[in-house]
Amino acid sequence: MRRKFNTRQRNYIILGLCSILLVMAAGYAAFRTQLNINGTSNITSEFKVLITDIQSSVLAGEATDAETPSHTETTATFKTNLVSPGDSMQYDITVENQGDIDAVLESIDVNTSDNEAILFETTGIKRGDKLLPDESDILTVIVTYNPEITDQPSNLNATVTVTLNYVQDDGSILPEPEGPSIGGISVPTVESGDGLYADEYEPGRYIYRGQDPDNYITFNNETWRIISKEADGTYKIIRNDVLANRAFDEANHRSTDNNSYCTSPQYGCGVYAAVEGEFSSPSGSQKGTVTEDSSIKIYLNEDYYVNNINSTAKDQMTSHSFNIGAVENLNQSGAEADSIEKNIAGEKMYTWTGNVGLANVSDILRASTNPLCTSATTSYDGNNECNSNYLLDKGSASSLYYWTINVYSSGSGGASNGAWRGSAYSWYAHVNYNGACYSNGAPRPVVFLKSDTTLSGSGTESDPFVIN
C-alpha cells in the first residue's frame, strides 16, 4: 500500500549551465573566461525524484565541454565552450522517480542571463508530465552560439538555471497544451491559414501570419498586434493603427557634409539611424557615411516615446536591436533573383538599438500566407502577391501607407533618398518605396516587450491579449 503524502511535499531540481565563448574564427580575438553555477535543494527519502545521469553531445561546429558534466541527486552542472557562430551543444539530464509515490511536474522555470550571442532551448519535460515509481524522463538543454552574430560579442558569459518543481500527483495538475508559449499561454503552431508559425528563416523565432490571426494585444491603452516572439524571448509588436502622416526624413534634414551616403538631401535620406563606419547597400552599389538620425527616428524616440507612451507601457517595453540595413530591388533572374533570405540579410547588415522603431520589410513579407510572396522585388513588381496579410490590411480605411525601417536600394545605386513602405489600396497590397521627404506615408510604431511578459486573453480582436 502506498504511503499517503502531503500534496505540498515537493522537490526542486536545479540545472546550472554556463556557456563560455571562445571565438577563434578569422577576424575575432581569442579569449577564455569561466563562470561556475551550482544549485541544490532538499528531497525527503519518501519522495525520491532524483537526477541519475547527464550526457553531452555536440550538435554543430566545434562546441566542447569546458569540463566533464557532473551531477548529484539534485543538481546537474555543466559548462560549455562555443567557438564560432552556429556552434551548438546538447545536454541530456535523466530524472528518475526512485520513490513509491506518483510524481507530477508542477512547474518548470527557466531563467537565462541577457546575452543575445547565446541561445538556450529546453525540451523533453513539460508541466503536467507524470513520473511514476521506477520511471525516468529526460530533460534536454541545448545551448547555441547565435548564428546571426557577426561582431565579436562584448559579453562573453551566459547562464541558464532550470528548476523542475515536482509534487505528489493528486490529479489536479493537467498536462500543458502543445505549442510555444506566448506570454505564458501555449499557442499551437499551424502550417496553413491564419495563425502562429515557426519562422522558417530564423530558428527559435515564431511569427504570426495570415489575413487576421489572433495576435491582438492591448498595449499603451491601444490595440497593437504581435509580429513575433523573438529567439531571445522578447515580443515584437506593432501599433494596429498608423499615426498621422509625416516624412520619413524631412528635406535637407541631413546634409552631405556629414552623411555622404545621402546624395540628395533635398529629397531626404532613407537610412533610419546613424551608424558607425560606412553604410552600404547589399550589392555595394552605394556607400557612404550616415552620422545623423532620420527625422522620423527622432520624432518616434523623443516626442512620441516621451509624450505618447504611458509609464506603465514604458515599464513593459525593453530597448532592443532593430535591423536597419538596406533592402535591394533585384530584377535579375535565376541565382541572381531576389529572395526573402536576401532581404533579411540586407536588413541585418546594420542595426540600431533603441525604444521605438518601425516594421522591417521582411516582417511584412513573412506575414503573408500567399505562396507567391517570395521577395521584396516580387511584391514591388506585382499587386497582390503578398496579400492575405494582416500587416497590409487597411481595415475600413480607404488606403494604407506606412513607412518601414529599411532604406530602399537598387543594383544601379542612386536611390539613397527612398524608404520602403507597406501599401494597400482597393486593388493592391504590397511593399513599394517612396521618397523619404514626402509626407504621404505614416509612422506605424514598433516596440519590443520584455521576455518575461505574461499575458491573459485569447488574442482575438474582441478578447485581445492583456499584459498581466
MARNU-966832 format. One record per residue (C-alpha): residue number from 1; x, y, z; residue in one letter. Coordinates in nm, 4 decimals, decimal comma. Example, Ala and Ser with C-alpha at 12.3 -4.5 7.8 and 13.67 -1.06 7.14 Angstrom:
% MARNU-966832
<1; <1,2300; -0,4500; 0,7800>; "A">,
<2; <1,3670; -0,1060; 0,7140>; "S">,
//
This chain:
% MARNU-966832
<1; <0,0000; 0,0000; 0,0000>; "M">,
<2; <0,1351; 0,3364; -0,0953>; "R">,
<3; <0,2015; 0,5879; 0,1766>; "R">,
<4; <-0,0206; 0,8938; 0,1802>; "K">,
<5; <0,1799; 1,2075; 0,1388>; "F">,
<6; <0,1185; 1,5778; 0,1744>; "N">,
<7; <0,0483; 1,7279; -0,1693>; "T">,
<8; <0,2777; 2,0187; -0,0922>; "R">,
<9; <0,5728; 1,7842; -0,0479>; "Q">,
<10; <0,7935; 1,8640; -0,3420>; "R">,
<11; <1,1480; 1,8748; -0,4596>; "N">,
<12; <1,3401; 2,1116; -0,6792>; "Y">,
<13; <1,5950; 2,0035; -0,9338>; "I">,
<14; <1,8174; 2,2864; -1,0383>; "I">,
<15; <2,0209; 2,2646; -1,3536>; "L">,
<16; <2,3030; 2,5127; -1,3925>; "G">,
<17; <2,4556; 2,5973; -1,7268>; "L">,
<18; <2,7374; 2,8296; -1,8094>; "C">,
<19; <2,8359; 2,8990; -2,1666>; "S">,
<20; <3,1795; 3,0374; -2,2358>; "I">,
<21; <3,2562; 3,1882; -2,5721>; "L">,
<22; <3,5906; 3,1027; -2,7264>; "L">,
<23; <3,5850; 3,2890; -3,0539>; "V">,
<24; <3,8598; 3,1591; -3,2821>; "M">,
<25; <3,7266; 3,2391; -3,6295>; "A">,
<26; <3,9119; 3,4803; -3,8562>; "A">,
<27; <3,8579; 3,8395; -3,7553>; "G">,
<28; <3,7841; 3,7516; -3,3911>; "Y">,
<29; <4,0123; 3,7631; -3,0902>; "A">,
<30; <4,0749; 3,4512; -2,8805>; "A">,
<31; <3,9734; 3,4659; -2,5169>; "F">,
<32; <3,8735; 3,2378; -2,2302>; "R">,
<33; <3,6544; 3,3070; -1,9304>; "T">,
<34; <3,4775; 3,0679; -1,6936>; "Q">,
<35; <3,1776; 3,1014; -1,4722>; "L">,
<36; <3,0553; 2,8298; -1,2347>; "N">,
<37; <2,6900; 2,7795; -1,1480>; "I">,
<38; <2,5631; 2,5371; -0,8833>; "N">,
<39; <2,2266; 2,4818; -0,7233>; "G">,
<40; <2,0804; 2,2405; -0,4681>; "T">,
<41; <1,7620; 2,1696; -0,2751>; "S">,
<42; <1,6454; 1,9130; -0,0242>; "N">,
<43; <1,4479; 1,5971; -0,1019>; "I">,
<44; <1,2900; 1,3699; 0,1602>; "T">,
<45; <1,3636; 0,9964; 0,1498>; "S">,
<46; <0,9998; 0,9011; 0,0808>; "E">,
<47; <0,9741; 1,1350; -0,2204>; "F">,
<48; <1,2755; 1,0415; -0,4288>; "K">,
<49; <1,2801; 1,2164; -0,7640>; "V">,
<50; <1,6477; 1,2331; -0,8480>; "L">,
<51; <1,8942; 1,3193; -1,1204>; "I">,
<52; <2,0648; 0,9948; -1,2167>; "T">,
<53; <2,2655; 1,0821; -1,5282>; "D">,
<54; <2,3878; 1,3598; -1,7562>; "I">,
<55; <2,5289; 1,3169; -2,1061>; "Q">,
<56; <2,6590; 1,5732; -2,3535>; "S">,
<57; <2,6809; 1,5644; -2,7319>; "S">,
<58; <2,7980; 1,8078; -2,9971>; "V">,
<59; <2,5191; 1,9191; -3,2301>; "L">,
<60; <2,7196; 2,1501; -3,4554>; "A">,
<61; <3,0601; 2,3040; -3,5065>; "G">,
<62; <3,3459; 2,2974; -3,2591>; "E">,
<63; <3,1468; 2,3137; -2,9355>; "A">,
<64; <3,3090; 2,1266; -2,6460>; "T">,
<65; <3,2623; 2,0637; -2,2759>; "D">,
<66; <3,4734; 2,3028; -2,0715>; "A">,
<67; <3,4789; 2,0252; -1,8117>; "E">,
<68; <3,3091; 1,6896; -1,7723>; "T">,
<69; <2,9384; 1,7341; -1,6864>; "P">,
<70; <2,8580; 1,6188; -1,3333>; "S">,
<71; <2,5552; 1,5689; -1,1140>; "H">,
<72; <2,4383; 1,4994; -0,7636>; "T">,
<73; <2,0929; 1,3723; -0,6779>; "E">,
<74; <1,9526; 1,7240; -0,7049>; "T">,
<75; <2,1918; 1,9226; -0,9216>; "T">,
<76; <2,3363; 1,8951; -1,2699>; "A">,
<77; <2,6248; 2,1250; -1,3583>; "T">,
<78; <2,7845; 2,1678; -1,6959>; "F">,
<79; <2,9999; 2,4188; -1,8796>; "K">,
<80; <3,0362; 2,4777; -2,2498>; "T">,
<81; <3,2935; 2,6220; -2,4850>; "N">,
<82; <3,1418; 2,7702; -2,8002>; "L">,
<83; <3,3893; 2,8619; -3,0715>; "V">,
<84; <3,2057; 3,0180; -3,3663>; "S">,
<85; <2,8537; 3,1332; -3,4560>; "P">,
<86; <2,6363; 2,8260; -3,5170>; "G">,
<87; <2,8184; 2,6011; -3,2669>; "D">,
<88; <2,5749; 2,4041; -3,0536>; "S">,
<89; <2,5938; 2,1559; -2,7640>; "M">,
<90; <2,3199; 1,9342; -2,6188>; "Q">,
<91; <2,2886; 1,8056; -2,2616>; "Y">,
<92; <2,0508; 1,5213; -2,1700>; "D">,
<93; <1,9700; 1,5017; -1,7985>; "I">,
<94; <1,7924; 1,1887; -1,6714>; "T">,
<95; <1,5381; 1,2383; -1,3933>; "V">,
<96; <1,4118; 0,9248; -1,2173>; "E">,
<97; <1,1408; 0,8510; -0,9616>; "N">,
<98; <1,3034; 0,6112; -0,7144>; "Q">,
<99; <1,0313; 0,6594; -0,4568>; "G">,
<100; <0,6930; 0,4920; -0,4141>; "D">,
<101; <0,4729; 0,7976; -0,4787>; "I">,
<102; <0,3428; 0,9142; -0,8174>; "D">,
<103; <0,5043; 1,2472; -0,9046>; "A">,
<104; <0,3978; 1,5192; -1,1470>; "V">,
<105; <0,5831; 1,8261; -1,2699>; "L">,
<106; <0,4004; 2,1253; -1,1256>; "E">,
<107; <0,6198; 2,3862; -1,2944>; "S">,
<108; <0,9366; 2,4323; -1,4943>; "I">,
<109; <1,1127; 2,7644; -1,4551>; "D">,
<110; <1,3819; 2,8740; -1,6985>; "V">,
<111; <1,5912; 3,1795; -1,6150>; "N">,
<112; <1,8622; 3,2971; -1,8535>; "T">,
<113; <2,1048; 3,5849; -1,8469>; "S">,
<114; <2,0590; 3,8553; -2,1090>; "D">,
<115; <2,3120; 3,7751; -2,3810>; "N">,
<116; <2,1934; 3,7805; -2,7412>; "E">,
<117; <2,5055; 3,5902; -2,8503>; "A">,
<118; <2,3875; 3,2690; -2,6802>; "I">,
<119; <2,0562; 3,0916; -2,7338>; "L">,
<120; <1,9043; 2,8367; -2,4942>; "F">,
<121; <1,6346; 2,5785; -2,5564>; "E">,
<122; <1,4825; 2,3215; -2,3182>; "T">,
<123; <1,2765; 2,0251; -2,4378>; "T">,
<124; <1,1632; 1,6825; -2,3261>; "G">,
<125; <0,9909; 1,7653; -1,9964>; "I">,
<126; <0,6983; 1,9999; -1,9534>; "K">,
<127; <0,4386; 2,0964; -1,6961>; "R">,
<128; <0,1913; 1,8170; -1,6174>; "G">,
<129; <0,4262; 1,5324; -1,7111>; "D">,
<130; <0,3780; 1,2409; -1,4723>; "K">,
<131; <0,6644; 1,0384; -1,3311>; "L">,
<132; <0,5526; 0,7072; -1,1809>; "L">,
<133; <0,7699; 0,4979; -0,9442>; "P">,
<134; <1,0695; 0,3421; -1,1257>; "D">,
<135; <1,0073; 0,5572; -1,4327>; "E">,
<136; <1,2546; 0,8110; -1,5732>; "S">,
<137; <1,2373; 1,1100; -1,8038>; "D">,
<138; <1,4966; 1,3165; -1,9884>; "I">,
<139; <1,5294; 1,6938; -1,9882>; "L">,
<140; <1,7283; 1,8244; -2,2862>; "T">,
<141; <1,9069; 2,1583; -2,2730>; "V">,
<142; <2,0571; 2,2962; -2,5960>; "I">,
<143; <2,2981; 2,5878; -2,5955>; "V">,
<144; <2,3847; 2,7577; -2,9253>; "T">,
<145; <2,6167; 3,0373; -3,0310>; "Y">,
<146; <2,3691; 3,2629; -3,2135>; "N">,
<147; <2,4394; 3,2077; -3,5860>; "P">,
<148; <2,3199; 3,5620; -3,6617>; "E">,
<149; <2,6037; 3,7236; -3,4639>; "I">,
<150; <2,8504; 3,8985; -3,6970>; "T">,
<151; <3,0558; 4,1041; -3,4496>; "D">,
<152; <3,2631; 3,9860; -3,1585>; "Q">,
<153; <3,0335; 3,9915; -2,8518>; "P">,
<154; <3,1273; 4,2231; -2,5683>; "S">,
<155; <2,9580; 3,9933; -2,3143>; "N">,
<156; <3,1360; 3,6569; -2,3067>; "L">,
<157; <2,9267; 3,4803; -2,0434>; "N">,
<158; <2,5744; 3,3475; -2,0180>; "A">,
<159; <2,3894; 3,1354; -1,7671>; "T">,
<160; <2,0693; 2,9365; -1,7514>; "V">,
<161; <1,9022; 2,7897; -1,4458>; "T">,
<162; <1,6230; 2,5374; -1,4950>; "V">,
<163; <1,4183; 2,4468; -1,1881>; "T">,
<164; <1,1884; 2,1422; -1,2009>; "L">,
<165; <0,9264; 2,1507; -0,9266>; "N">,
<166; <0,7796; 1,8036; -0,8663>; "Y">,
<167; <0,4865; 1,7374; -0,6332>; "V">,
<168; <0,2753; 1,4358; -0,5411>; "Q">,
<169; <0,0266; 1,3627; -0,8191>; "D">,
<170; <-0,3289; 1,4142; -0,6947>; "D">,
<171; <-0,4830; 1,4672; -1,0404>; "G">,
<172; <-0,5124; 1,8462; -1,0091>; "S">,
<173; <-0,2265; 1,9353; -1,2458>; "I">,
<174; <-0,3187; 1,8949; -1,6115>; "L">,
<175; <-0,0683; 1,8455; -1,8949>; "P">,
<176; <0,0476; 2,1591; -2,0699>; "E">,
<177; <-0,1105; 2,2008; -2,4146>; "P">,
<178; <0,1222; 2,1579; -2,7087>; "E">,
<179; <0,2664; 2,4698; -2,8675>; "G">,
<180; <0,5123; 2,7505; -2,7909>; "P">,
<181; <0,4440; 2,9866; -2,5047>; "S">,
<182; <0,3155; 3,3324; -2,5944>; "I">,
<183; <0,3295; 3,5221; -2,2685>; "G">,
<184; <0,2803; 3,2012; -2,0704>; "G">,
<185; <-0,0095; 3,0888; -2,2898>; "I">,
<186; <0,0504; 2,7781; -2,5000>; "S">,
<187; <-0,0365; 2,8632; -2,8599>; "V">,
<188; <-0,0151; 2,5775; -3,1129>; "P">,
<189; <0,1633; 2,6485; -3,4377>; "T">,
<190; <-0,0051; 2,5954; -3,7733>; "V">,
<191; <0,1208; 2,5132; -4,1215>; "E">,
<192; <-0,1532; 2,6818; -4,3214>; "S">,
<193; <-0,4098; 2,9579; -4,2815>; "G">,
<194; <-0,4073; 3,2305; -4,0175>; "D">,
<195; <-0,2078; 3,1698; -3,7014>; "G">,
<196; <0,1285; 3,1290; -3,5343>; "L">,
<197; <0,4107; 2,9776; -3,7405>; "Y">,
<198; <0,7642; 2,8694; -3,6668>; "A">,
<199; <0,9739; 3,1197; -3,8644>; "D">,
<200; <1,1409; 2,9221; -4,1436>; "E">,
<201; <1,4147; 3,1840; -4,1800>; "Y">,
<202; <1,5232; 3,2286; -3,8165>; "E">,
<203; <1,5347; 2,9272; -3,5797>; "P">,
<204; <1,3725; 2,9802; -3,2422>; "G">,
<205; <1,1527; 3,2635; -3,3690>; "R">,
<206; <0,7724; 3,2463; -3,4050>; "Y">,
<207; <0,5673; 3,4782; -3,6256>; "I">,
<208; <0,2012; 3,5478; -3,6878>; "Y">,
<209; <0,0813; 3,5155; -4,0465>; "R">,
<210; <-0,2407; 3,5496; -4,2417>; "G">,
<211; <-0,5202; 3,7960; -4,3005>; "Q">,
<212; <-0,6426; 3,8144; -3,9414>; "D">,
<213; <-0,4548; 3,5913; -3,6942>; "P">,
<214; <-0,5307; 3,6026; -3,3239>; "D">,
<215; <-0,2414; 3,8330; -3,2348>; "N">,
<216; <-0,4250; 4,1373; -3,0997>; "Y">,
<217; <-0,2743; 4,2806; -2,7816>; "I">,
<218; <-0,3666; 4,5757; -2,5638>; "T">,
<219; <-0,0634; 4,7964; -2,5062>; "F">,
<220; <-0,0471; 5,1620; -2,4020>; "N">,
<221; <-0,4306; 5,1504; -2,3767>; "N">,
<222; <-0,4408; 5,0894; -2,7530>; "E">,
<223; <-0,4767; 4,7950; -2,9880>; "T">,
<224; <-0,1477; 4,6565; -3,1188>; "W">,
<225; <-0,0530; 4,3314; -3,2956>; "R">,
<226; <0,2170; 4,0796; -3,2045>; "I">,
<227; <0,4514; 4,0391; -3,5015>; "I">,
<228; <0,6774; 3,7793; -3,3461>; "S">,
<229; <0,8188; 3,6092; -3,0433>; "K">,
<230; <1,1906; 3,6551; -3,0955>; "E">,
<231; <1,4541; 3,3900; -3,0328>; "A">,
<232; <1,5641; 3,5902; -2,7257>; "D">,
<233; <1,2114; 3,5635; -2,5804>; "G">,
<234; <1,1100; 3,9253; -2,6391>; "T">,
<235; <0,7901; 4,0146; -2,8263>; "Y">,
<236; <0,7932; 4,2450; -3,1286>; "K">,
<237; <0,4641; 4,4332; -3,1526>; "I">,
<238; <0,3240; 4,6936; -3,3926>; "I">,
<239; <0,0522; 4,9525; -3,3434>; "R">,
<240; <-0,2657; 4,8427; -3,5204>; "N">,
<241; <-0,3397; 5,1944; -3,6440>; "D">,
<242; <-0,0909; 5,4264; -3,8061>; "V">,
<243; <-0,0061; 5,7696; -3,6692>; "L">,
<244; <-0,0554; 6,0921; -3,8608>; "A">,
<245; <0,1320; 6,1171; -4,1909>; "N">,
<246; <0,4820; 6,2620; -4,1838>; "R">,
<247; <0,8012; 6,2409; -4,3842>; "A">,
<248; <1,0467; 5,9612; -4,3155>; "F">,
<249; <1,3227; 6,2206; -4,3382>; "D">,
<250; <1,2445; 6,5855; -4,3888>; "E">,
<251; <1,4062; 6,7687; -4,6795>; "A">,
<252; <1,7593; 6,8897; -4,6003>; "N">,
<253; <1,7432; 6,7369; -4,2525>; "H">,
<254; <2,0796; 6,5675; -4,3177>; "R">,
<255; <2,3381; 6,7349; -4,5363>; "S">,
<256; <2,6041; 6,5575; -4,7410>; "T">,
<257; <2,8696; 6,7239; -4,5243>; "D">,
<258; <2,8050; 6,4639; -4,2511>; "N">,
<259; <2,6146; 6,1976; -4,4429>; "N">,
<260; <2,7843; 6,1077; -4,7682>; "S">,
<261; <2,5532; 5,8090; -4,8297>; "Y">,
<262; <2,2686; 6,0576; -4,8690>; "C">,
<263; <2,3435; 6,2052; -5,2100>; "T">,
<264; <2,0285; 6,4195; -5,2470>; "S">,
<265; <1,9468; 6,5712; -4,9062>; "P">,
<266; <1,6733; 6,7871; -5,0585>; "Q">,
<267; <1,4803; 6,4605; -5,1043>; "Y">,
<268; <1,5680; 6,3218; -4,7636>; "G">,
<269; <1,7575; 6,0031; -4,6798>; "C">,
<270; <1,6157; 5,6528; -4,6275>; "G">,
<271; <1,8535; 5,5344; -4,3520>; "V">,
<272; <1,6695; 5,5234; -4,0186>; "Y">,
<273; <1,9550; 5,5947; -3,7772>; "A">,
<274; <2,3210; 5,6884; -3,7641>; "A">,
<275; <2,5729; 5,4038; -3,7950>; "V">,
<276; <2,9422; 5,3671; -3,7223>; "E">,
<277; <3,1737; 5,3427; -4,0179>; "G">,
<278; <3,0425; 5,3118; -4,3702>; "E">,
<279; <2,6830; 5,2336; -4,4643>; "F">,
<280; <2,6486; 5,0227; -4,7792>; "S">,
<281; <2,3722; 4,8723; -4,9872>; "S">,
<282; <2,3917; 4,4883; -5,0050>; "P">,
<283; <2,5491; 4,4916; -5,3525>; "S">,
<284; <2,7828; 4,7762; -5,2648>; "G">,
<285; <2,6363; 4,9922; -5,5404>; "S">,
<286; <2,6123; 5,2804; -5,2959>; "Q">,
<287; <2,8258; 5,3516; -4,9900>; "K">,
<288; <2,8881; 5,6380; -4,7542>; "G">,
<289; <2,8671; 5,7720; -4,4019>; "T">,
<290; <2,5436; 5,8189; -4,2068>; "V">,
<291; <2,6281; 6,0085; -3,8902>; "T">,
<292; <2,2858; 6,1594; -3,8140>; "E">,
<293; <1,9427; 6,0116; -3,7422>; "D">,
<294; <1,6375; 6,0439; -3,9643>; "S">,
<295; <1,3708; 6,2910; -3,8614>; "S">,
<296; <1,1184; 6,0088; -3,8122>; "I">,
<297; <1,3545; 5,8258; -3,5737>; "K">,
<298; <1,3993; 6,1445; -3,3701>; "I">,
<299; <1,0223; 6,2000; -3,3596>; "Y">,
<300; <0,9413; 5,8432; -3,2520>; "L">,
<301; <1,2061; 5,8222; -2,9788>; "N">,
<302; <1,1747; 6,1714; -2,8405>; "E">,
<303; <0,8329; 6,3294; -2,8964>; "D">,
<304; <0,6246; 6,0125; -2,9397>; "Y">,
<305; <0,8014; 5,7971; -2,6780>; "Y">,
<306; <0,8137; 6,0732; -2,4180>; "V">,
<307; <0,4654; 6,2152; -2,4657>; "N">,
<308; <0,2501; 5,9370; -2,6088>; "N">,
<309; <0,3583; 5,6177; -2,4323>; "I">,
<310; <0,2402; 5,5977; -2,0725>; "N">,
<311; <0,4607; 5,4974; -1,7801>; "S">,
<312; <0,3057; 5,1512; -1,7467>; "T">,
<313; <0,3753; 5,0738; -2,1114>; "A">,
<314; <0,7320; 5,2017; -2,0797>; "K">,
<315; <0,7907; 4,9561; -1,7949>; "D">,
<316; <0,6596; 4,6733; -2,0146>; "Q">,
<317; <0,8945; 4,7612; -2,3017>; "M">,
<318; <1,2624; 4,6853; -2,3442>; "T">,
<319; <1,5216; 4,8615; -2,5547>; "S">,
<320; <1,6078; 4,6322; -2,8442>; "H">,
<321; <1,8125; 4,5956; -3,1583>; "S">,
<322; <1,6374; 4,6840; -3,4869>; "F">,
<323; <1,7705; 4,5757; -3,8271>; "N">,
<324; <1,8038; 4,8940; -4,0345>; "I">,
<325; <2,0042; 4,7781; -4,3357>; "G">,
<326; <1,9000; 4,8320; -4,6961>; "A">,
<327; <1,6646; 4,6040; -4,8880>; "V">,
<328; <1,7604; 4,5851; -5,2524>; "E">,
<329; <1,5263; 4,5680; -5,5504>; "N">,
<330; <1,6757; 4,2917; -5,7681>; "L">,
<331; <1,5195; 4,2280; -6,1072>; "N">,
<332; <1,7637; 3,9557; -6,2073>; "Q">,
<333; <1,6521; 3,6003; -6,2669>; "S">,
<334; <1,7866; 3,2616; -6,1677>; "G">,
<335; <2,0531; 3,2573; -5,8972>; "A">,
<336; <2,0671; 3,6384; -5,9047>; "E">,
<337; <1,6960; 3,6795; -5,8340>; "A">,
<338; <1,5681; 3,8344; -5,5143>; "D">,
<339; <1,4530; 3,6292; -5,2144>; "S">,
<340; <1,3298; 3,6833; -4,8619>; "I">,
<341; <1,6616; 3,5402; -4,7410>; "E">,
<342; <1,8451; 3,8175; -4,9282>; "K">,
<343; <1,6051; 4,0779; -4,7918>; "N">,
<344; <1,6686; 3,9628; -4,4332>; "I">,
<345; <2,0453; 3,9554; -4,4899>; "A">,
<346; <2,0356; 4,3138; -4,6180>; "G">,
<347; <1,8316; 4,4278; -4,3189>; "E">,
<348; <2,0776; 4,2692; -4,0773>; "K">,
<349; <2,3836; 4,4392; -4,2227>; "M">,
<350; <2,3246; 4,7315; -3,9846>; "Y">,
<351; <2,1463; 4,7594; -3,6524>; "T">,
<352; <2,0249; 5,0337; -3,4234>; "W">,
<353; <1,9308; 4,9785; -3,0600>; "T">,
<354; <1,6575; 5,1886; -2,9025>; "G">,
<355; <1,2994; 5,2121; -2,7872>; "N">,
<356; <1,0757; 5,2762; -3,0880>; "V">,
<357; <1,1305; 5,1648; -3,4445>; "G">,
<358; <0,9289; 5,0603; -3,7468>; "L">,
<359; <0,8496; 4,7278; -3,9106>; "A">,
<360; <1,1034; 4,5556; -4,1322>; "N">,
<361; <1,0232; 4,4856; -4,4965>; "V">,
<362; <1,0688; 4,1163; -4,4170>; "S">,
<363; <0,8118; 4,1387; -4,1355>; "D">,
<364; <0,5509; 4,2312; -4,3959>; "I">,
<365; <0,6638; 3,9661; -4,6446>; "L">,
<366; <0,6725; 3,6890; -4,3836>; "R">,
<367; <0,3255; 3,7801; -4,2558>; "A">,
<368; <0,1703; 3,6855; -4,5910>; "S">,
<369; <0,0357; 3,3330; -4,6475>; "T">,
<370; <0,0318; 3,3823; -5,0245>; "N">,
<371; <0,2932; 3,1385; -5,1672>; "P">,
<372; <0,3721; 3,3948; -5,4411>; "L">,
<373; <0,5195; 3,6302; -5,1800>; "C">,
<374; <0,8832; 3,5322; -5,2279>; "T">,
<375; <1,0740; 3,8619; -5,2065>; "S">,
<376; <1,0550; 4,2398; -5,1826>; "A">,
<377; <1,1078; 4,2621; -5,5585>; "T">,
<378; <0,8195; 4,0231; -5,6298>; "T">,
<379; <0,5907; 4,2281; -5,4107>; "S">,
<380; <0,7158; 4,5587; -5,5533>; "Y">,
<381; <0,6668; 4,4477; -5,9143>; "D">,
<382; <0,3236; 4,2956; -5,8527>; "G">,
<383; <-0,0007; 4,3975; -5,6892>; "N">,
<384; <-0,1281; 4,1253; -5,4579>; "N">,
<385; <0,1455; 3,8619; -5,4388>; "E">,
<386; <0,1864; 3,9446; -5,0670>; "C">,
<387; <-0,1786; 3,9767; -4,9689>; "N">,
<388; <-0,3541; 3,7507; -4,7144>; "S">,
<389; <-0,1605; 3,9635; -4,4725>; "N">,
<390; <-0,2711; 4,1430; -4,1557>; "Y">,
<391; <0,0173; 4,3908; -4,1953>; "L">,
<392; <-0,1341; 4,5001; -4,5266>; "L">,
<393; <-0,4945; 4,5074; -4,4063>; "D">,
<394; <-0,6308; 4,8598; -4,4452>; "K">,
<395; <-0,9467; 4,7776; -4,2492>; "G">,
<396; <-1,2227; 5,0307; -4,3007>; "S">,
<397; <-0,9801; 5,2966; -4,4253>; "A">,
<398; <-0,9686; 5,3774; -4,7959>; "S">,
<399; <-0,5930; 5,3177; -4,8101>; "S">,
<400; <-0,2887; 5,2295; -4,6005>; "L">,
<401; <0,0618; 5,3693; -4,6454>; "Y">,
<402; <0,3188; 5,3334; -4,3702>; "Y">,
<403; <0,6962; 5,3514; -4,3542>; "W">,
<404; <0,9188; 5,0561; -4,2798>; "T">,
<405; <1,2574; 5,0922; -4,1108>; "I">,
<406; <1,4558; 4,9893; -4,4196>; "N">,
<407; <1,6131; 5,2073; -4,6859>; "V">,
<408; <1,5367; 5,1246; -5,0486>; "Y">,
<409; <1,8283; 5,0442; -5,2767>; "S">,
<410; <1,8833; 4,9049; -5,6233>; "S">,
<411; <2,1690; 4,7371; -5,8035>; "G">,
<412; <2,2337; 5,0507; -6,0045>; "S">,
<413; <2,2597; 5,2747; -5,6957>; "G">,
<414; <2,1344; 5,6317; -5,6733>; "G">,
<415; <1,8349; 5,5558; -5,4523>; "A">,
<416; <1,9534; 5,6752; -5,1127>; "S">,
<417; <1,6506; 5,9009; -5,0703>; "N">,
<418; <1,3996; 5,6136; -5,0834>; "G">,
<419; <1,2460; 5,4150; -4,7968>; "A">,
<420; <1,0267; 5,1053; -4,8243>; "W">,
<421; <0,6570; 5,1291; -4,7333>; "R">,
<422; <0,3738; 4,8914; -4,6679>; "G">,
<423; <0,0947; 4,9930; -4,9068>; "S">,
<424; <-0,2639; 4,8814; -4,9562>; "A">,
<425; <-0,5449; 5,0186; -5,1696>; "Y">,
<426; <-0,8560; 4,8774; -5,3348>; "S">,
<427; <-0,6618; 4,6798; -5,5939>; "W">,
<428; <-0,3171; 4,6164; -5,4414>; "Y">,
<429; <-0,1463; 4,5153; -5,1194>; "A">,
<430; <0,2317; 4,5121; -5,1384>; "H">,
<431; <0,5599; 4,6757; -5,0378>; "V">,
<432; <0,6946; 4,9574; -5,2509>; "N">,
<433; <0,9040; 5,2659; -5,1877>; "Y">,
<434; <0,8690; 5,6400; -5,1794>; "N">,
<435; <1,0948; 5,9410; -5,1427>; "G">,
<436; <1,1847; 5,9877; -4,7780>; "A">,
<437; <1,0975; 6,3590; -4,7808>; "C">,
<438; <0,7354; 6,3088; -4,8806>; "Y">,
<439; <0,4688; 6,3116; -4,6120>; "S">,
<440; <0,2277; 6,0708; -4,7805>; "N">,
<441; <0,3360; 5,7860; -4,5549>; "G">,
<442; <0,2759; 5,7358; -4,1836>; "A">,
<443; <0,4798; 5,6060; -3,8915>; "P">,
<444; <0,3448; 5,2797; -3,7505>; "R">,
<445; <0,5396; 5,2345; -3,4266>; "P">,
<446; <0,7075; 4,9052; -3,3363>; "V">,
<447; <0,8401; 4,8221; -2,9889>; "V">,
<448; <0,9623; 4,5137; -2,8032>; "F">,
<449; <0,8063; 4,3736; -2,4861>; "L">,
<450; <1,0247; 4,2122; -2,2208>; "K">,
<451; <1,0913; 3,8391; -2,2386>; "S">,
<452; <0,9260; 3,7777; -1,9001>; "D">,
<453; <0,5960; 3,9280; -2,0205>; "T">,
<454; <0,2925; 3,7249; -1,9159>; "T">,
<455; <-0,0421; 3,7552; -2,0902>; "L">,
<456; <-0,4065; 3,6694; -2,0460>; "S">,
<457; <-0,6803; 3,6630; -2,3082>; "G">,
<458; <-0,7102; 3,4765; -2,6374>; "S">,
<459; <-0,5607; 3,7270; -2,8822>; "G">,
<460; <-0,8806; 3,7831; -3,0795>; "T">,
<461; <-0,9988; 4,1333; -3,1651>; "E">,
<462; <-1,2831; 4,1035; -2,9126>; "S">,
<463; <-1,0635; 3,9349; -2,6468>; "D">,
<464; <-0,7107; 4,0661; -2,7074>; "P">,
<465; <-0,4069; 3,9588; -2,5114>; "F">,
<466; <-0,3655; 4,1691; -2,1969>; "V">,
<467; <-0,0297; 4,2173; -2,0267>; "I">,
<468; <-0,0500; 4,0977; -1,6659>; "N">,
//
